[in-house]
Amino acid sequence: MNAYDIIRRPIITEQSMESVADKKYVFEVAMNATKTDIKAAVEKIFNVKVAKVNTLIVNGKVKRTGAYPAGKRADYKKAVVTLTADSKTIEFFEGMV
């Protein structure tokens, strides 16, 4: 897998944008990606230094599709990436705060 297969998309919410000031960025990642894979991918794509990676699996919500059977959104894995203090910021998130 290359770096772009591991990092799927940034997650842009109010809560994730508040943590940008602390150099914490949130991404949706591949389900089989490990913390070391995520760290290497973020460092390669954005040219930054990663201090810590926290991951969690978000369960998909059950949604109504009329009567039966009920539908379900897909599960996905989320990674919160913390950069080192001396690292530069990720420019992609700069205009969104």
N, C-alpha and C positions, 0 to 999 in steps of 0.2 A: 504494500500500500504506500502511496506517496502522501505527502503532507496534506494535499487538498482532499484526499479521500478520508482522512482522519478528522479534520476540521470541516464540519458541514456548513454551518452558518453561525453568525453572531446572534445572540439573544438580546433583543433591545426592548427592555421594559423600564418602567420608572424605578423599580427596585435595583435593577442591574446598572442603570445609569448613575445612581447615587454612589455606587461603589467605585466608579471610574476615578474619582478624586483620590482614592486610596490605592490606585493602580491595580484594581481587580477587574477582570474582564470575563464575561460569561459567553460560552460557546456551546452549540449543540455539536456533539462529536459522535463518531461511529460507536456502535454498541460494543464491539470487541476491542476497542482501543484502550490501552493501559495508560497509566499516568505518565510513564516515561515516553510513550509514543506521543502523547498530547504535548508534553513539554518540548520535545524535539520538533514537532510540527509547528508550534507557535513560534519558536525561536527561528526556524527556517523561513517561515512565511513573512513575519513582521520584523525580523532582525532585532529582537529584544532579548533580555536575559530574564528567565523565569525563575522565581524563587520557590513557588509552591503551586501544586495543582490539587484541587479537591473535586471529586466526581460524585454524581448521584444519578440514579435512574428514576426518571419521572414516568409514572404509570399513566397511560392514556385514559381519558375520561370516557365513560359509557354515555352514548348519545342515542336519542330516540330517532328512529327512521320510519316513523309511522307506527304500525302495530308491532308485530314480532317479525323477525328477531331484532333485538336491540343492537345498534352498531357500537363500535369502539374505536377511538382514535389510537394511533400507534404509540407504543412506548418509545421513549428516546432517552439518551444519556446526555447529561449536562455536565460541563466542566467549568469550574471557577478558577481562573488562572491569575495568580498574584505575581507581579513583576518585582524585581529587586529595586531597592531605593535609587541606585545609580543608573538604572536602565531608562531609556527614553520611553515615551508613551506611544500608544498605537494611534496613528493619525486617523484611522477609520472612524474612531469614536469621538473625535475632537469636536465636531460641529453639532453633535447630538445632545450635549449636556445642557 
